[in-house]
Amino acid sequence: MQKMTQIMANLQAPSSSEASRPPAFKTPSIKSPECFDRTQLFKVRSFVQSCKLIFHNDPPNFSQDRKKALYAISFLIGKAEKWIEPYLSNLTAQ
């Protein structure tokens, strides 16, 4: 009976490798923001929110404001892209 109790205790106790290993977690993927062209200004809030979700979901890749700015700029087209061109030249020259 004592042997059976010992076997049951061993089966129920987590192994040292299981206890020290944190559970696996995969960062959920979030869709990229829609391109923003500045013709429909009411869409700017949605664009900014989409960018923020990406930044908060992946802090290691967006730890610097420069990285955040370049990511958001990559989704600007049309009038918005023309507007940002002088600032982008300054940003990339740094």
LINHUFEN-V97839 format. One record per residue. BURIAL is 1 if it has 24 or more other ideal C-beta (glycine too) atoms within 12 Angstrom, else 0. D_FIRST is the distance of its C-alpha to the first C-alpha in Angstrom with 2 decimals. Layout:
burial->[BURIAL/BURIAL]
d_first->[D_FIRST/D_FIRST]
This chain:
burial->[0/0/0/0/0/0/0/0/0/0/0/0/0/0/0/0/0/0/0/0/0/0/0/0/0/0/0/0/0/0/0/0/1/0/0/1/0/0/0/0/0/0/0/0/0/0/1/0/0/1/1/0/0/1/1/0/0/0/0/0/0/0/0/0/0/0/0/0/0/0/1/1/1/0/1/1/0/0/0/1/0/0/0/1/0/0/0/0/0/0/0/0/0/0]
d_first->[0.00/3.80/5.38/5.11/6.33/8.72/9.95/10.69/12.44/14.41/15.51/16.71/18.53/22.01/23.12/25.87/28.47/27.74/27.86/31.15/32.90/34.84/34.97/37.80/40.95/44.12/47.33/48.79/52.11/55.06/58.30/61.31/64.07/67.02/70.10/72.40/76.16/77.52/79.50/77.15/76.45/74.13/71.57/71.38/68.69/66.45/67.13/66.24/63.05/61.94/62.57/60.65/57.60/57.70/58.12/55.25/52.94/53.56/54.33/54.10/56.88/59.02/58.76/62.55/65.28/67.18/64.40/64.26/68.04/68.26/65.58/67.38/70.75/69.56/69.47/73.02/75.72/79.34/80.90/77.77/77.66/81.35/80.84/78.08/79.84/81.63/78.45/76.47/79.05/78.56/74.77/74.62/77.22/74.99]
